[in-house]
Amino acid sequence: MSTELLTIEQVIASAIDSSVQNTFQMMVGSDIEKIEASEFTGAASLDSESPCWLISLDWQGKISGTVVLLLDKNSALQWSSKILGMDDNIPDEDVLDAAKELGNLVAGGAKSQLDQFDLSMSVPKMHPPGSELQCELIENAEIICHYQSEGIQLSVYGVVHDQCIGSES
């Protein structure tokens, strides 16, 4: 039996991946495929000319960090359409709310799988495309996962800021 030790980043990445998979299955009834960066050709990247929406949530507990979701506008519209059951004319406010909810569901699902770290979670925050904070969070990411499903392309980034895990008696 293998006794390979996982890093905190690997544990968090696994929880995020499971949460993304569960969120899409539960909310839209479809699978989402995790793909390698080399296969990711979507607009949900900083290199894209298409504006991207960045949703961030902070975690605090025995570890602290940030989870960041990056969606291009078309992916945000596709996600909104699927969860709201609307095809056309979705107000921008509803698209933003649906994108924040995606962030909340993904981070919350991952948080529930990381209960050994006693985490609390902030509310989702939207950051404007191209903001300095957007670039900083993504450039410092230790966890990077790309996904695609039926017109939705999603990148999830994670940054661990602090690890306060000590020996417990």
Secondary structure as GFF3:
##gff-version 3
##sequence-region A 1 169
A	DSSP	alpha_helix	8	28	.	.	.	ID=ss1
A	DSSP	beta_strand	33	35	.	.	.	ID=ss2
A	DSSP	three_ten_helix	37	39	.	.	.	ID=ss3
A	DSSP	beta_strand	52	60	.	.	.	ID=ss4
A	DSSP	beta_strand	63	72	.	.	.	ID=ss5
A	DSSP	alpha_helix	73	84	.	.	.	ID=ss6
A	DSSP	alpha_helix	92	113	.	.	.	ID=ss7
A	DSSP	three_ten_helix	115	117	.	.	.	ID=ss8
A	DSSP	beta_strand	120	121	.	.	.	ID=ss9
A	DSSP	beta_strand	125	127	.	.	.	ID=ss10
A	DSSP	alpha_helix	132	139	.	.	.	ID=ss11
A	DSSP	beta_strand	143	149	.	.	.	ID=ss12
A	DSSP	beta_strand	152	163	.	.	.	ID=ss13
###
